[in-house]
């Protein structure tokens, strides 16, 4: 009987410790700021794709390319502190990398710097 009671105390202590170390719900959610960066990049990427297919000249393509690159760099540079942001950023950038678009040294530098962010 005493052993059984002790097991209950140990079990409740373990459960309380697990709950204390688990991040709050807001930590698991994606932030509005990161969501906006993703949307800005998607929009810039679509505009770049449209510029490539249009015959308005190289100037429009170059401008659209620079805008898309800036938007992607903003995603790379975002300091994803919350668990939800870290997971969303990693998933998003893995999709970009599969397309072969995460290829500039500036992308890697921004990613590495974003991991050193201190709040």
Secondary structure as the mmCIF struct_conf table of DSSP 4:
data_model
#
loop_
_struct_conf.conf_type_id
_struct_conf.id
_struct_conf.beg_label_comp_id
_struct_conf.beg_label_asym_id
_struct_conf.beg_label_seq_id
_struct_conf.end_label_comp_id
_struct_conf.end_label_asym_id
_struct_conf.end_label_seq_id
HELX_RH_AL_P HELX_RH_AL_P1 UNK A 2 UNK A 21
BEND BEND1 UNK A 22 UNK A 22
HELX_LH_PP_P HELX_LH_PP_P1 UNK A 23 UNK A 24
HELX_RH_AL_P HELX_RH_AL_P2 UNK A 25 UNK A 28
BEND BEND2 UNK A 29 UNK A 29
HELX_LH_PP_P HELX_LH_PP_P2 UNK A 30 UNK A 31
HELX_RH_AL_P HELX_RH_AL_P3 UNK A 32 UNK A 53
BEND BEND3 UNK A 54 UNK A 54
BEND BEND4 UNK A 56 UNK A 56
HELX_RH_AL_P HELX_RH_AL_P4 UNK A 58 UNK A 77
BEND BEND5 UNK A 82 UNK A 82
HELX_RH_AL_P HELX_RH_AL_P5 UNK A 83 UNK A 98
TURN_TY1_P TURN_TY1_P1 UNK A 99 UNK A 100
BEND BEND6 UNK A 104 UNK A 104
HELX_RH_AL_P HELX_RH_AL_P6 UNK A 105 UNK A 115
TURN_TY1_P TURN_TY1_P2 UNK A 116 UNK A 116
#
